[in-house]
Amino acid sequence: MKNLFGEANYNQNIPKFDGLVGRTFVSFSLFAYVYILSRASFLYQSQNLIDLGKNLGFSKAKSFYSLILPAARPAIVAGLSLVAMETLAEFGAVDFFSINTLTTGIYNSWITFDDLAFSNRISFFLLFFIFAIFF
């Protein structure tokens, strides 16, 4: 195959997904988790919230930020949690591209270095960091 197509053109047709292009692609692929749950939450909200905002004399923007958005917050947090779990559990792609992350560090310390105590400490640090972000 290399002789047929030429060795100089061997890897030129494969796009690179590093930097801004890669982040944009991954963002669009994980955007659906947040979008679908948020959209469903906004669609099935009661008309009473909008009426309540009108009765209280709120503008449309204040009604959205004070009443509608807090009612949709559980769905938005659920979508963001799915994205967080997806990115933390992703091991294959980061291992393929040889990117050092906490997930690969946990795996390497446990399997390669046979140090379960250190991998538990890294896991605890990762969970502490996640809880600090969400709470």
N, C-alpha and C positions, 0 to 999 in steps of 0.2 A: 504494500500500500504506500509506503514511504517513497519507493522508487517511482510508482505510478503518478503520484501527485507532487513529488518533489519534496525533499526534506526541508527546504527553506519555508514552504507553506504549511508545515506540519501542524502548527498550533495557532495560526493566525485567525481562524474563523471562530474560535471559542471566545466569547466575550469575557472580560474580566469583571468580577463582581466585588471588587475591593473598593474601599473608600466610600464616596458619596453615592455612587451607583448601587453598590451592594446594600447600603443602609436603606436607600429608597426602595429597592426591590423587596427587601425583607419587611419593611414597614407596610408596603402595599399588600404583601401576602398575609401579614398578621392583622391588618386593619379590619378584616371581615369579622373577627371575633368580637371586637368592640362595637363595630357598626351594627351587626345583626341584633345583638342583645339590646343596644341602646335604642335602635329604631323600634323594636317591638315594645319596649317600655314606653317610648313616647307615643306610639300609636294607640296603645291600650290604656292610656291615662284618661281619667274621667274628665268630662267637660266641666265638672264642678270646680276644678282647680282654676280654670280660666275665668269662670264666673266669680269665684271668690276673689281673684285678683281685681276684677272690674268693680266688685262691691267695695273693696278696700281702697279703691282709687289708685291702684298701681298702674304705672305705664306698662306697655307690653314687655319691655326689657326687664323692668323690676319684677313683673309677674313671672317671667321666665326664670330669672336667677333666684327669686325668693321662694317660689312655689313649685314650678314644674321641674326644674333641674334637681332639687333635693329629692323629689319623688322618684326620679329616674336614677339616682345615685347608686342604689344596690345593683342595678343591671350594668351600669358603667364599671363599677368595681369588679363585678363578676367577669366582665369581658377583659379588663386589665389583668385580673388574676389568671385568666386563661393564657393571655399573652406572656405573663411572667413565668408561668409554669412551662409553657412551650419553649421559651428561650433558655430557661435553666436546665431543662431536661434534654436539650439538643446537645448531643455528644458527637454524633457522627460527622457533621459538617465541620465543626471546629477542630476535631481530631484530623480530619482530612486535610484541612488547610494549615495544620500545625500552629493553631492559635492557642496560647496558654490562657485558660480561664479557670475559675474556681471549680467548675464541674470536672474539667480534665485533671486539675490538681488533686481533687478528692479521689478520682479513679486511679491516677498514677500512684498516689501515696498508699492506697489500699492494695492494689494489684501488683504494681511494679516493685515498690519498696517494702511491701508486706508490713506496713505500719498502720494497724487499725486505729490506734489511739490518735495518731496525728490526723488521719482522715476524718475521724469523729470531731476533732477540734475545728477543722476547716468547715465541716458541715454545720456545726453549731454557729460558727461565725457567719456563714451564708444565711442561715435561718434568722439569726439576730438582725442582720442587715435587711432582710426582707420584711420582718416585723417592724423594724424602725421606719421603713418606707411606708408601709400600709397603715401603721397606727401611730 
